[in-house]
Amino acid sequence: AMMTERAHDQGMQVIGMAGAVRHAERHVAANVDIITAQGTEAGGHTGYISTMVLVPQVVDAVAPMPVLAAGGIGSGRHLATALALGAQGAWVGTAFLTSEETNIPDDHQQQILRGQSSDFTTSKFMSGKNQRSYNNAVKQAWADSGLENLAMPLQGILQEPFTRAAKAAGRY
């Protein structure tokens, strides 16, 4: 609540990210302006509830607060569905990674554009926090190793040399 007040004092609006109804209710108590109901189809960060299930639950729980739908929103049909579920709009993420303005490598853009649902899974491999990423040999080798992922931010620190090398090779 303190951070929300500080942001409001500076004339900013605050958006809370919710992966469950209880998260949305906490955001209401903290006086946020908008809630984004993020289903598991998003980057995999906030929870395990599908966008189709989560959005109407959050809309009903926090009405009349505005709710944005997030997770799997990549087309006009998805936006129409979000609106039909009661959301006032959508929070679009991954779809923008394929835009001309993005700074990710072309091969990553092609993975997003050409990949099938089964080509992407969530893991704590890169950061220690769940995130959806493309299945590749390095990710599989880590999974097969039996090594435990460290908590965030330690896993990211462990991965830093790998990330640095991938960036230097133009592969990150």
N, C-alpha and C positions, 0 to 999 in steps of 0.2 A: 504494500500500500504506500509506503514511503516513496518508492521510486515512481509510482504512478502520480502521486502528488507533485513531486519535483518536475516531472514531465509536463503535467498540466500547468504548473506555475510558469513554465517556459512557452506556453501556448501550443504544446504538442498534444496530439491524440495518441492513445496507447491501445495497441492491439495485443490481446492475450491469445496464446496458442494452446489449444485444448485437445488432448487425445482421449478424453473421457469426460463424462458429465461432471464428475467431481472437480476436475480441473477448471471447467467453465464456471462452476459455482464459486470457486476460489477467486477467479478473475472478477466476477461480479462483486464479491465482497471487497476486492481491492480497487473497485471503481474504474476498471478499464472502460474504454469507449466502444470497442468492437471485439468480438471473439471469433477466432478462426478455429473451426472444428476440423482438425486434421486427422483423416483416416489413415489406416496403415498403408494405403496405396501411395501415400506420399513418400518422402525419403526414408521412411521406416523409423523415424526418430521418436515419435511420441506414444506409440502404443500399438495395440493389436486389434482394434475395432475398425471394421470396414467403414469407408466414407458413407456408403448408402445407409448404414445402420446408425452411425454416429451423428450425422447432421440433423436428422429430425429429432433425435433425443436431446441434443444441445439446444436446438431452436425452441423446443417445448420447455426445457428447463430454465432458460434465461430470458424468455420473452418479457418485454418487448425489445431487449437489447439486440442490435444488429449482429448477425452471424454470417461469416464467410465460410464456404466449403473449400477444403483443401484435400488433395490426395486423388490422383488419377484424373485431374482436370486438364485435358489436352485438346479439346475441340469444342465447337459450339454445342454439340449434342451433350457433352458433359456439363457445360454451363447450364443448358436448359434443364438437365436433370437436377443439378444443384438448386436451381430456382424452384423446381417442382417439389423438392424436399423441404422448402421453407427458407433456404438461405437467401440473403439479400444480394449476394454476389459470390465470387470465387477468388481464391488465392491460387495463382498459377505459378509453378516453380520450374520443374524439369523441362517443360515445353520451351522455355526461353533459352535453355542451354543449346538449342539447335539454331538459334538466330545468328545472323551475320555479326552482331555486336559482341557475342560471347568471346571469351578468351581461352576456351578449352581447345585442345588439339582436335584436328579434323577426325582422327580415328575414334575419339570419344563421341563426337557428334554422330558419326556413322553407326556406332554401337547403339546409341539411343534411337536413331531413326530406323535402323534395320532389325534391331533386336526384338525377340519375342518375349512374352512375359516370363517364360522359364529361363531366359538368359540372365535374369537379374534376381539376386537374392539379398536378404539383409544379413549382416554380420557385424561384429564388433572389431573386425580385422584391422581397419585403418585408424580408428580413433578411440576405441574402447566404448563407444556408444553406438547403438544400432544405426546403421545406415544402409540404404539400398545401393548396390553397385553391380556392375557387369561381372559375370563369372569369368575368371581367367586362371591361368596356370599358377600364378603366385598366390592368389586367394585360395585355390584348391590345395596347394602344397601346405599352406598354413593350416587349413582345416584338417588335412591328413596327418599333420605332425603331432596332433594331440596336445599341443601347447595351449595353455589357458590365455585368454586375452586379459590384458591388464585393464584396470579401471581408467576412465577418461580423467585426466589428459595423458596418463602414463603410456598408454598404447600408442598414441599419436607421437609421443617423444621417441618411443622405440622404433616407430616406422619412419621417422624423419630422414635418416640416411637413404632409405629406399625411395622415399618421396623426392628427395633432392636429386638422386641419380636419375629417376624417371623424368623429372623436369629438365635436367641437363640434356637428356637424350630426346627431348621433345615428345615424350610419351605420357605426360601427365596433364 
